[in-house]
Amino acid sequence: MMEVEVIKGSEEQIDQISDLFNQYRIFYEQQSDLEGATAFIDERLKNKDSVIFLAVNKDRTEAYGFTQLYPSYSSVSMRKIWVLNDLYVTKASRRKGVAQALIAKANTLACETGAKGLALETGENNIHAQKLYESLGFEKEQGIYHYFLTV
């Protein structure tokens, strides 16, 4: 386990967040686009569209990972849900408690905002992430199909 501080991301950390976000996209087989990543993150922060948490060292000079959450709602339960849309930890920082610290901070946000819970999805082949999520209490939904319409 490494010593990590998880802070709420702001425009002050845009370079660190954007770099991690670009690495995250590369992990998902997208072309590197740091300029686009920076513009995307800047827009999220300025518009307050999402909440971003950043895992950093004590003096905040090194970033180990980030998570980005988007608000959504459950009409049936009439409560907020946070969609944990992005979670990325640098290769050198994996399996050292960084992802757990980021998810714990996301869970705190959900509790503080009275949310029903956290929702996330991951690829079928991302076995390490699946094991992590399940070890933290996430349950794989059964009997639900997710659909998507590209427009």
HUKARA-V998342 format. One record per backbone hydrogen bond with DSSP energy under -0.5 kcal/mol. CO is the residue of the C=O (numbers start at 1). NH is the residue of the N-H. E is the energy in kcal/mol with one decimal. If there is no record, write none. Layout:
BEGIN
co={CO CO}
nh={NH NH}
e={E E}
END
This chain:
BEGIN
co={2 5 5 7 10 11 13 14 15 16 17 18 19 20 21 22 23 24 25 26 33 34 35 36 37 38 39 40 41 42 43 44 44 44 45 49 51 52 53 54 54 55 55 56 57 62 64 65 66 67 68 68 69 70 72 73 74 74 79 80 80 81 81 82 82 83 83 86 88 90 90 91 93 93 96 97 98 99 100 101 102 103 104 105 106 107 108 109 110 111 117 119 123 125 126 127 128 129 130 131 132 133 133 134 148}
nh={4 7 56 54 13 14 17 18 19 20 21 22 23 24 25 26 27 28 30 29 37 38 39 40 41 42 43 44 45 46 47 48 49 50 48 71 69 9 67 7 56 64 65 5 60 57 90 55 88 53 85 86 51 83 81 75 78 79 74 116 117 72 83 84 119 70 85 68 66 93 94 94 96 98 2 101 102 103 104 105 106 107 108 109 110 111 112 113 115 114 82 84 126 127 130 131 132 133 134 135 136 136 138 137 150}
e={-0.5 -0.6 -3.0 -2.9 -1.7 -1.4 -2.7 -2.8 -2.1 -2.2 -2.9 -2.5 -2.3 -2.6 -2.1 -2.1 -2.4 -1.3 -2.1 -2.0 -2.8 -2.6 -2.2 -2.6 -2.6 -2.7 -2.2 -2.1 -2.6 -2.8 -2.5 -0.8 -1.9 -0.7 -0.5 -0.6 -3.0 -3.9 -2.1 -2.6 -0.6 -3.4 -1.1 -2.8 -1.9 -1.9 -2.9 -2.9 -2.6 -2.5 -1.3 -1.7 -2.5 -3.3 -2.7 -0.7 -1.4 -1.3 -3.2 -3.3 -0.6 -2.8 -0.6 -0.8 -2.6 -2.3 -1.7 -2.1 -2.4 -1.3 -0.7 -1.0 -0.8 -0.6 -2.4 -2.0 -2.3 -2.6 -2.5 -1.9 -2.1 -2.6 -2.1 -2.1 -2.3 -2.4 -2.9 -1.7 -2.6 -1.4 -2.3 -3.1 -1.5 -1.7 -2.2 -2.6 -2.1 -3.0 -2.5 -2.2 -1.2 -0.6 -2.3 -1.3 -0.6}
END
